[in-house]
Amino acid sequence: MIQPRTLKGFRDHLPAQALVRERVLDVARRVYRSYGFAPIDTPALEYLEILTGKGSEETDKQLYRFTDHGGREVGMRFDLTVPFARFAAQHVNELGLPFKRYHMATVWRGENTQRGRYREFMQCDFDAIGTTSPVADLEMVLVVHDLLVAIGIERFKVRVNDRRVLAGVLGRLGLAERATGVLRSLDKLGKATAEAVAAELEGQGVAGPAVATLLEMVALAGPADEVLGRLHDMAGDGPGTAGVESLRGIVAGAAAAGVPVGRVVVDPGIARGLDYYTGIVLESFLDDLPGLGSICSGGRYDDLAGLYTKQPLPGVGASLGIDRLLAGLEELGRGGGPETPADVFLAYFGPAHLADYLKIAAALRRAGLAVEFFPEARKLGQQLKLASKRGFPAALVIGGDEFQAGTAQLKNMASQDSTIIAWHGDADALAAAVRVALGRPGSPARTSG
């Protein structure tokens, strides 16, 4: 016998987990579309040259790669942004610019597993490409905010920074040529102590005074105006000033759009470890689980698509880490109530009334209710036990006696109370009565055809 097991860092999703995830994905689609983003899809496999050298040395190490049957060197995508840059360069003439897309798909990274982080996981990206407008940067922040609110999260912060501010500070410290390594080290703050990051920076040859300045910068906190004023002093003119003014516009724009004060926070410690970011960067954290890590991250990447085309294709976007988010919600006891794929469990008593059961199930579905018609005529107690285990809110019981009397029992699976419905063979009337009993009065719009 082969032992049934999953690889380390990979996992199965049981129906209860998968249903919660689908619910969150549905919310994300709705929010993304409300801002005009359109869906796309790309292959799980890309030519290796498409993927390598785009994220960081770490993502190159984590890349799942192999030689395929045609002798081609290929890799499995480690995020959705790099494939999107390739996609945009390849299809720009068909898309028109600027172009706004969302993409929800699985990605793979061969990294050490940790809480809420796996080697196979799903990302829910949205991006605008072909524009450098600060409106697109602001809209990214607003989408992230609206997405988390729509999911039902009340206590969170969207922390924003700008790579140009960091570049300005590094330039004044004489560390411009070491920017990649320094930013990767700073990105570890929150996961590692300030002492550990300081030691790592000194190991790169960064002098003690410069380390002290960097740690002072990332520790800045407080009202946005105060933080931005201090950052302007530290970054000086040039790219740093542009970054500071961009952040000032983000804060003002979020307030104008109705985002509560304090939700969008200027945080100089946000660096993002991926090399392709060039402007605004953001990360979002649950207030009650700050150690969980960012649940929605992103930023501006103006040069990434330039690796595939000479046409300028600046982009900005973010990604919801749905697996980490769900892990956090579960830890907080916010995973939601029992989930089931259907509203009604229709018990089956035997083939004598099979045609009637099929007619009833069809009427319930026409009425906008999802229904599972149980396929086997087991004892009623066994059927109801299974319905309860799977979290069905209601079971519809119509046996021989009920058919003869023209009635049906609608059983509330939580309270075990039953409601008797008189329907006298009219399946549509029964479906309408079930809708009312489940708290869904009225009839859904029907489509012809």
C-alpha positions in Angstrom: 0.0 0.0 0.0 1.2 3.5 -0.8 1.0 5.8 2.2 -1.3 8.8 1.4 0.7 11.9 2.3 1.5 15.4 1.1 4.9 17.0 0.5 6.3 19.4 3.1 5.1 22.9 2.4 2.1 21.6 0.4 -1.4 20.9 1.7 -4.9 19.7 0.9 -7.8 22.0 1.3 -10.9 20.3 2.8 -14.3 21.6 1.8 -14.7 23.9 4.9 -11.3 25.6 4.2 -11.9 25.7 0.5 -15.3 27.3 0.8 -14.0 30.1 3.1 -11.2 30.7 0.6 -13.7 30.9 -2.3 -15.8 33.3 -0.4 -12.7 35.6 0.1 -11.8 35.2 -3.6 -15.4 36.2 -4.6 -15.0 39.4 -2.4 -11.7 40.2 -4.1 -13.1 39.8 -7.6 -16.0 42.1 -6.7 -13.7 44.8 -5.3 -11.2 44.6 -8.1 -13.9 44.8 -10.7 -15.5 47.8 -8.9 -12.3 49.7 -9.8 -12.3 48.5 -13.4 -9.7 45.7 -13.3 -10.2 42.9 -15.8 -9.2 39.2 -15.3 -6.3 37.5 -17.1 -4.5 34.2 -16.8 -1.0 33.1 -17.6 0.7 29.6 -17.6 2.1 28.1 -14.4 5.3 27.3 -16.4 7.5 30.0 -18.0 10.8 29.9 -19.8 13.4 30.1 -17.1 14.9 33.3 -18.5 11.5 35.0 -18.0 11.6 34.3 -14.2 15.3 34.4 -13.1 17.0 37.6 -12.0 13.7 39.5 -11.6 12.8 39.2 -8.0 15.9 38.7 -5.9 18.7 36.2 -5.3 16.4 34.6 -2.7 13.6 34.0 -5.1 16.0 32.6 -7.7 17.1 30.1 -5.1 13.5 29.2 -4.3 12.5 28.8 -7.9 11.2 25.4 -8.9 13.0 24.7 -12.2 13.6 21.8 -14.5 14.3 20.7 -18.1 11.0 19.8 -19.8 10.5 16.9 -22.3 11.5 19.3 -25.2 14.8 20.1 -23.6 13.7 23.6 -22.6 14.8 25.2 -19.3 11.6 26.2 -17.5 10.5 27.3 -14.1 7.2 27.5 -12.1 6.1 31.1 -11.4 7.1 32.4 -8.0 4.7 35.3 -8.2 2.2 36.8 -10.6 3.9 40.1 -11.3 6.8 38.9 -13.4 4.6 36.8 -15.7 2.3 39.8 -16.0 5.2 42.0 -17.2 5.9 39.3 -19.8 2.2 39.1 -20.7 1.9 42.9 -21.1 5.0 43.2 -23.3 3.7 40.3 -25.5 0.1 41.6 -25.8 0.4 45.4 -25.4 -1.0 46.1 -28.9 -4.1 44.2 -28.1 -4.6 45.6 -24.6 -4.3 49.3 -25.0 -2.8 51.5 -22.3 -3.1 52.0 -19.5 -4.4 48.5 -18.7 -5.7 47.3 -15.4 -5.8 43.5 -14.6 -6.4 41.2 -11.8 -5.1 37.6 -11.6 -5.8 34.9 -8.9 -3.7 31.9 -9.2 -1.3 29.5 -7.6 2.5 30.2 -7.3 5.4 28.2 -6.0 8.5 28.9 -3.9 10.8 26.3 -2.4 11.3 28.2 0.9 11.2 27.3 4.5 7.6 26.9 5.7 6.3 29.1 8.5 3.0 30.2 10.0 0.7 31.2 7.1 3.4 30.6 4.5 3.7 27.5 2.3 5.6 26.4 -0.8 2.5 26.3 -2.9 0.1 29.2 -2.3 -2.3 31.5 -4.0 -1.9 35.1 -4.8 -4.7 37.6 -5.7 -3.0 40.3 -7.7 -4.2 43.5 -9.3 -2.1 45.9 -11.3 -2.2 48.9 -13.6 0.4 49.0 -16.3 1.3 51.7 -18.8 1.0 54.7 -16.5 3.1 56.7 -14.1 0.2 58.7 -12.8 0.1 59.2 -9.0 -3.6 58.5 -9.3 -2.7 54.8 -10.0 -0.5 54.7 -7.0 -3.2 56.1 -4.8 -5.8 53.8 -6.3 -3.6 50.8 -5.3 -3.8 51.9 -1.7 -7.5 52.5 -1.9 -8.1 49.0 -3.4 -6.1 47.4 -0.6 -8.1 49.3 2.0 -11.5 48.5 0.4 -10.6 44.9 -0.1 -9.7 44.3 3.6 -12.8 46.2 4.7 -15.0 44.1 2.3 -13.5 40.9 3.7 -14.7 42.0 7.1 -11.4 43.1 8.7 -11.8 46.1 11.0 -8.4 46.5 12.7 -5.6 46.8 10.2 -3.0 49.3 8.9 -1.8 49.9 5.3 1.8 50.9 5.7 3.4 52.9 2.8 6.8 54.0 1.9 8.6 55.0 -1.3 11.8 53.4 -2.7 12.9 56.9 -3.9 13.0 58.1 -0.3 15.2 55.1 0.6 17.4 55.8 -2.4 17.8 59.4 -1.4 18.9 58.4 2.1 21.3 55.8 0.8 22.7 58.3 -1.6 23.4 60.8 1.1 25.1 58.0 3.1 27.3 57.0 0.2 25.5 53.6 0.0 23.8 53.9 -3.4 25.9 51.1 -4.9 25.0 48.8 -2.0 21.3 49.6 -2.2 20.2 46.1 -3.1 21.8 44.4 -0.1 20.9 47.2 2.3 17.3 47.2 1.3 17.1 43.4 1.7 18.5 43.7 5.2 16.1 46.5 6.1 13.2 44.5 4.8 14.0 41.9 7.5 13.0 44.3 10.3 10.0 43.0 12.0 11.1 39.4 11.3 14.5 40.0 12.9 15.6 42.3 15.7 17.2 45.7 15.0 20.5 44.3 16.5 20.5 41.4 14.0 19.8 43.7 11.1 22.5 46.1 12.3 25.0 43.2 12.5 24.0 42.2 8.9 24.5 45.7 7.6 27.9 46.0 9.3 28.8 42.7 7.7 28.2 44.3 4.3 30.7 47.0 5.1 28.2 49.7 6.2 29.9 51.9 8.7 28.5 52.3 12.2 27.2 55.9 11.9 25.4 55.0 8.6 23.8 51.9 10.3 22.6 54.2 13.1 21.1 56.6 10.6 19.3 53.8 8.8 17.9 52.4 12.0 16.8 55.8 13.1 15.0 56.3 9.7 13.1 53.0 9.8 12.1 53.7 13.4 10.3 57.0 12.6 6.7 56.9 13.6 3.9 59.3 14.4 1.7 61.7 12.4 2.3 61.6 8.7 3.4 65.2 8.4 6.0 64.8 11.1 7.4 61.6 9.6 7.5 63.1 6.1 9.2 66.2 7.3 11.9 64.2 9.0 12.3 62.0 5.9 12.7 65.1 3.7 15.5 66.2 5.9 17.2 62.8 5.8 16.7 62.2 2.1 17.5 65.6 0.7 16.6 66.9 -2.7 16.3 64.8 -5.9 14.6 61.4 -5.8 14.1 61.6 -2.1 12.0 64.8 -2.4 9.9 63.2 -5.1 9.2 60.2 -2.9 8.3 62.3 0.0 5.8 64.3 -2.0 4.4 61.2 -3.5 3.7 59.8 0.0 2.2 63.2 1.0 -0.2 62.8 -1.9 -1.1 59.3 -0.9 -2.0 60.3 2.6 -4.1 63.3 1.4 -5.8 61.3 -1.3 -6.7 58.5 1.1 -8.3 61.0 3.4 -10.2 62.6 0.5 -11.6 59.2 -0.4 -12.9 58.6 3.1 -10.3 56.3 4.5 -10.3 56.7 8.3 -7.4 58.7 9.8 -4.7 56.4 10.9 -5.5 53.5 8.5 -2.8 54.6 6.0 0.5 55.0 7.8 3.8 56.3 6.5 6.4 53.7 7.6 10.0 54.2 6.5 10.7 50.6 7.5 8.8 49.2 4.6 11.4 48.3 1.9 10.0 45.2 0.2 12.7 42.6 -0.6 12.0 42.3 -4.3 14.5 44.2 -6.6 12.0 45.4 -9.2 10.2 48.0 -7.0 11.0 51.6 -8.0 8.5 53.9 -6.2 5.7 53.5 -3.7 5.8 50.2 -1.7 3.1 49.1 0.8 2.4 46.3 3.3 -0.7 45.6 5.3 -0.9 44.2 8.8 -3.6 42.9 11.1 -3.5 45.0 14.3 -4.2 42.0 16.4 -1.5 39.8 14.8 1.4 42.0 13.9 3.8 39.1 14.0 1.9 37.3 11.2 3.5 39.5 8.6 2.0 41.4 5.7 -1.3 40.1 4.3 -1.4 42.4 1.3 1.7 43.9 -0.3 2.9 45.6 -3.4 4.3 48.7 -5.0 5.4 50.5 -8.2 7.7 48.7 -10.7 8.5 51.0 -13.6 11.3 49.0 -15.2 10.3 45.4 -15.0 8.6 45.1 -18.4 11.5 46.8 -20.0 13.3 43.5 -19.8 10.9 42.1 -22.4 10.2 45.1 -24.6 11.6 48.6 -25.6 8.2 50.1 -25.1 7.9 51.8 -21.7 5.4 49.8 -19.5 5.6 51.3 -16.0 3.3 49.4 -13.5 1.9 49.5 -10.0 0.0 46.9 -8.1 -0.4 44.7 -5.1 -1.2 41.1 -4.1 -3.5 39.7 -1.4 -1.7 36.7 0.4 -4.9 34.8 0.9 -3.3 31.8 2.7 -1.7 34.0 5.3 -4.9 36.1 5.6 -7.0 32.9 6.2 -4.4 31.6 8.7 -4.7 34.9 10.6 -8.5 35.0 10.6 -8.6 31.4 11.8 -6.2 32.3 14.6 -8.4 35.2 15.6 -11.5 33.0 15.5 -12.7 35.1 12.5 -12.9 32.3 9.9 -16.6 32.6 9.7 -19.4 30.2 10.5 -19.9 26.8 9.0 -19.6 26.8 5.2 -21.6 24.6 2.8 -21.8 24.5 -0.9 -25.6 24.4 -0.8 -28.5 26.1 1.1 -30.8 23.0 1.2 -30.2 19.3 1.7 -33.0 17.4 -0.1 -33.5 14.0 1.5 -34.2 11.0 -0.8 -36.7 8.3 0.2 -36.6 6.1 -2.9 -37.1 5.8 -6.7 -40.9 5.9 -6.4 -40.9 9.7 -6.3 -37.6 10.3 -8.1 -39.2 12.4 -10.8 -40.9 14.5 -8.1 -37.5 15.0 -6.3 -35.8 16.1 -9.5 -38.7 18.6 -10.2 -38.4 20.0 -6.7 -34.6 20.3 -6.8 -34.9 22.1 -10.2 -37.5 24.5 -8.8 -35.3 25.3 -5.8 -32.4 26.1 -8.1 -34.6 28.3 -10.3 -35.6 30.2 -7.2 -31.9 31.0 -6.6 -31.2 28.3 -3.9 -28.4 25.9 -4.0 -29.6 22.4 -3.2 -27.9 19.0 -2.7 -30.2 16.1 -3.6 -28.9 13.1 -1.8 -28.3 10.2 -4.2 -29.0 7.3 -1.9 -32.2 6.2 -0.1 -30.5 5.7 3.3 -32.3 5.9 6.6 -33.5 9.5 7.2 -31.5 9.7 10.4 -28.3 8.9 8.5 -29.0 11.4 5.9 -29.7 14.2 8.4 -26.6 13.3 10.4 -24.5 13.8 7.3 -26.3 17.0 6.5 -25.6 18.4 10.0 -21.9 17.3 9.8 -21.5 19.2 6.5 -23.1 22.4 7.9 -26.2 22.6 5.8 -28.5 25.2 7.3 -31.7 23.4 6.3 -33.0 20.0 5.1 -36.1 19.4 3.1 -37.9 16.2 4.1 -40.6 14.8 1.8 -41.4 11.2 2.3 -44.3 9.1 1.1 -46.7 10.4 3.8 -45.7 14.0 2.9 -46.3 13.4 -0.8 -49.7 12.0 0.0 -50.6 15.0 2.2 -49.1 17.6 -0.1 -46.8 18.9 2.6 -43.1 19.1 3.3 -40.9 19.5 6.4 -38.2 22.1 6.3 -35.8 21.2 9.1 -33.5 23.8 10.7 -30.3 21.9 11.2 -29.1 24.2 14.0 -32.2 24.3 16.2 -33.7 21.0 14.9 -37.0 22.7 14.6 -39.2 21.8 11.7 -41.6 24.0 9.6 -44.5 22.3 7.8 -45.0 23.7 4.3 -48.2 23.0 2.3 -47.4 22.8 -1.4 -49.8 20.3 -2.9 -47.6 19.3 -5.8 -46.6 22.8 -6.9 -42.8 22.7 -6.9 -42.4 26.4 -7.7 -44.7 27.3 -4.8 -42.7 25.0 -2.5 -39.4 26.7 -3.6 -40.9 30.2 -2.9 -42.0 29.1 0.5 -38.6 27.7 1.3 -37.0 31.0 0.3 -39.2 32.8 2.7 -38.5 30.3 5.5 -34.8 30.8 5.0 -35.1 34.5 5.2 -34.8 35.2 1.5 -38.2 36.7 0.5 -38.9 37.7 -3.0 -38.0 36.1 -6.2 -34.6 36.3 -8.0 -34.5 37.6 -11.5 -34.9 34.9 -14.0 -33.2 34.7 -17.4 -34.9 33.3 -20.4 -33.4 31.0 -22.9 
